[in-house]
């Protein structure tokens, strides 16, 4: 099995390889990541945007209107529906959306498998007369090919009753192959943002998302 890593040992760094890792390999990898610190200093910065020097990626789409759509969207997020894409997998789907939860993101793109470790940096649960928000943000751990943060949010705007999904990322390469293949990494990020919006839309209703330009 041809395997490429930033350092030796899948328990230390994100893994890029030509075969899908086994469940045992994934569990050992995640267990080794749990006690490690975030791999970037600006933890929590995605609440307000992106720190200087980080490329960003953002996708936002309307899921529907009203309380029913909001509740369905929140439940879909809790079920990690945004990762049910066929080419991505959340390890593991029963993980709670709470601060400190560590998960693995398994991806398969163009014949290559990647396994990356993240920790939930913060959770969002806001309720005001004008806006309700639910969500969370991942921060990368040393076992990730990038350094940065990714935020997922559901918003219910009371002014027009609209419900929106947004994914926002700031990240830069950490793995040598990610640095060498930056256009490919950016392509994967954009593909995930678009596909995750489609997955969330399908989970809320059978319609199509209204996507902001």
C-alpha positions as CSV (number, residue, x, y, z in Angstrom):
1,X,0.0,0.0,0.0
2,X,1.5,3.3,-1.1
3,X,1.2,5.8,1.7
4,X,2.4,9.4,1.9
5,X,2.7,11.3,5.2
6,X,4.3,14.5,6.4
7,X,6.0,12.5,9.1
8,X,6.3,8.8,9.8
9,X,3.3,7.2,11.5
10,X,-0.4,7.7,10.8
11,X,-1.0,8.6,14.4
12,X,1.0,11.8,14.1
13,X,-0.1,13.4,10.8
14,X,-3.0,13.5,8.4
15,X,-2.8,10.5,6.1
16,X,-2.9,10.6,2.3
17,X,-2.8,7.1,0.7
18,X,-4.1,5.0,-2.2
19,X,-6.2,2.6,-0.2
20,X,-9.0,3.3,2.3
21,X,-7.8,3.1,5.9
22,X,-9.4,0.4,8.0
23,X,-11.7,1.1,10.9
24,X,-8.9,0.1,13.3
25,X,-6.4,2.4,11.7
26,X,-8.9,5.3,11.9
27,X,-9.6,4.6,15.6
28,X,-5.9,4.5,16.5
29,X,-5.3,7.7,14.5
30,X,-8.1,9.6,16.3
31,X,-7.1,8.3,19.7
32,X,-3.6,9.6,19.2
33,X,-5.0,13.0,18.2
34,X,-7.3,13.6,21.2
35,X,-4.7,15.0,23.6
36,X,-2.9,17.1,20.9
37,X,-3.4,20.9,20.7
38,X,-4.9,22.7,17.7
39,X,-2.4,23.1,14.9
40,X,-3.0,26.9,14.4
41,X,-3.0,29.8,16.9
42,X,-6.2,31.7,15.9
43,X,-8.7,29.3,17.5
44,X,-12.2,30.7,17.4
45,X,-11.4,33.3,14.8
46,X,-14.0,32.0,12.3
47,X,-16.7,33.6,14.5
48,X,-15.8,37.0,13.0
49,X,-14.1,36.1,9.7
50,X,-10.6,35.0,8.8
51,X,-7.2,36.0,10.2
52,X,-4.7,37.7,7.9
53,X,-2.8,35.4,5.6
54,X,-5.4,32.6,5.2
55,X,-7.3,31.8,2.0
56,X,-11.0,31.6,2.6
57,X,-13.9,29.6,1.1
58,X,-17.6,30.4,1.7
59,X,-20.8,29.0,0.5
60,X,-24.3,30.1,1.6
61,X,-27.7,28.9,0.5
62,X,-31.3,29.3,1.5
63,X,-32.9,26.1,2.8
64,X,-36.5,27.2,3.2
65,X,-38.7,29.3,5.5
66,X,-40.1,29.0,9.0
67,X,-39.7,27.0,12.2
68,X,-40.1,23.6,10.5
69,X,-37.3,24.2,8.0
70,X,-35.1,25.5,10.8
71,X,-35.6,22.5,13.0
72,X,-35.1,20.1,10.1
73,X,-31.8,21.9,9.3
74,X,-30.6,21.8,12.8
75,X,-31.3,18.1,13.1
76,X,-29.6,17.5,9.7
77,X,-26.5,19.3,11.0
78,X,-26.5,17.2,14.2
79,X,-26.7,14.0,12.0
80,X,-23.7,15.3,10.0
81,X,-25.7,15.3,6.8
82,X,-23.3,17.7,5.2
83,X,-20.7,14.8,5.1
84,X,-23.1,12.3,3.5
85,X,-21.7,13.0,0.0
86,X,-20.5,9.7,-1.3
87,X,-16.9,10.9,-1.3
88,X,-16.6,12.1,2.3
89,X,-17.3,10.3,5.6
90,X,-17.5,11.5,9.1
91,X,-15.7,9.3,11.7
92,X,-17.9,8.8,13.5
93,X,-21.5,9.9,12.7
94,X,-22.6,9.5,16.4
95,X,-20.2,12.1,17.6
96,X,-21.9,14.9,19.5
97,X,-21.7,18.5,18.4
98,X,-20.1,19.9,21.5
99,X,-17.0,21.8,22.2
100,X,-14.0,19.5,22.4
101,X,-15.4,16.6,20.3
102,X,-12.7,15.1,18.1
103,X,-13.6,13.5,14.7
104,X,-11.9,12.3,11.6
105,X,-12.8,13.4,8.1
106,X,-12.2,10.7,5.5
107,X,-12.3,11.8,1.9
108,X,-11.8,10.0,-1.4
109,X,-11.0,12.2,-4.4
110,X,-9.4,11.3,-7.8
111,X,-8.3,7.9,-6.5
112,X,-6.6,9.2,-3.4
113,X,-7.8,8.7,0.3
114,X,-7.2,11.4,2.9
115,X,-7.8,11.1,6.6
116,X,-7.8,14.3,8.7
117,X,-8.4,15.1,12.4
118,X,-10.4,18.0,13.8
119,X,-11.8,19.2,17.1
120,X,-14.9,21.3,17.6
121,X,-13.5,24.6,18.7
122,X,-16.8,26.1,19.7
123,X,-20.6,25.6,19.3
124,X,-23.2,28.1,18.4
125,X,-26.7,28.3,19.8
126,X,-28.2,31.8,19.7
127,X,-31.8,33.0,20.0
128,X,-32.7,36.6,19.6
129,X,-35.9,38.4,18.5
130,X,-34.4,38.9,15.0
131,X,-32.2,35.8,14.5
132,X,-31.8,32.2,15.6
133,X,-28.5,30.5,14.9
134,X,-27.1,27.0,15.5
135,X,-23.8,25.5,14.4
136,X,-20.2,24.9,15.3
137,X,-16.7,25.2,14.0
138,X,-14.0,22.6,13.5
139,X,-10.3,23.4,14.2
140,X,-7.6,21.4,12.7
141,X,-5.3,19.1,14.8
142,X,-1.7,18.1,13.9
143,X,-3.2,15.2,12.0
144,X,-4.6,17.3,9.2
145,X,-3.2,18.3,5.9
146,X,-4.2,21.9,6.5
147,X,-4.2,24.4,9.3
148,X,-7.3,26.5,10.0
149,X,-11.0,26.4,10.9
150,X,-14.3,25.5,9.3
151,X,-17.6,26.9,10.5
152,X,-21.1,25.4,9.8
153,X,-24.2,27.5,10.7
154,X,-27.9,27.4,10.3
155,X,-29.7,30.8,10.5
156,X,-33.4,31.6,10.8
157,X,-34.0,35.3,10.0
158,X,-37.2,36.5,11.6
159,X,-37.6,39.5,9.3
160,X,-38.4,37.5,6.2
161,X,-38.7,34.0,7.9
162,X,-35.9,32.6,5.7
163,X,-33.6,29.8,6.8
164,X,-30.0,29.6,5.6
165,X,-27.1,27.3,5.7
166,X,-23.5,28.5,5.5
167,X,-20.1,26.9,5.5
168,X,-17.1,29.2,5.9
169,X,-13.4,28.1,6.0
170,X,-10.1,29.7,6.5
171,X,-7.1,27.3,6.0
172,X,-3.6,27.0,4.6
173,X,-1.6,23.9,3.7
174,X,0.3,22.0,6.4
175,X,1.1,18.7,4.6
176,X,3.9,18.9,1.9
177,X,1.5,17.4,-0.7
178,X,-1.1,20.0,0.2
179,X,1.4,22.8,-0.3
180,X,2.5,21.4,-3.6
181,X,-1.1,20.9,-4.8
182,X,-2.8,24.1,-3.6
183,X,-5.0,24.4,-6.7
184,X,-6.3,20.8,-6.1
185,X,-6.9,21.5,-2.4
186,X,-8.9,24.6,-3.2
187,X,-10.9,22.6,-5.7
188,X,-11.7,20.0,-3.1
189,X,-12.8,22.8,-0.6
190,X,-15.1,24.4,-3.2
191,X,-16.5,21.0,-4.2
192,X,-17.2,20.1,-0.5
193,X,-19.0,23.5,0.1
194,X,-21.2,23.1,-2.9
195,X,-22.0,19.4,-2.3
196,X,-22.6,20.0,1.5
197,X,-25.2,22.6,0.6
198,X,-26.9,20.2,-1.7
199,X,-27.0,17.5,1.0
200,X,-28.4,19.9,3.6
201,X,-31.0,21.1,1.1
202,X,-32.1,17.5,0.4
203,X,-32.3,16.8,4.1
204,X,-34.6,19.8,4.7
205,X,-36.8,19.4,1.6
206,X,-36.9,17.9,-1.8
207,X,-36.3,21.3,-3.4
208,X,-33.2,23.1,-4.5
209,X,-31.2,25.7,-2.6
210,X,-31.2,29.3,-3.4
211,X,-27.5,30.2,-3.5
212,X,-26.1,33.6,-3.0
213,X,-23.7,34.7,-5.7
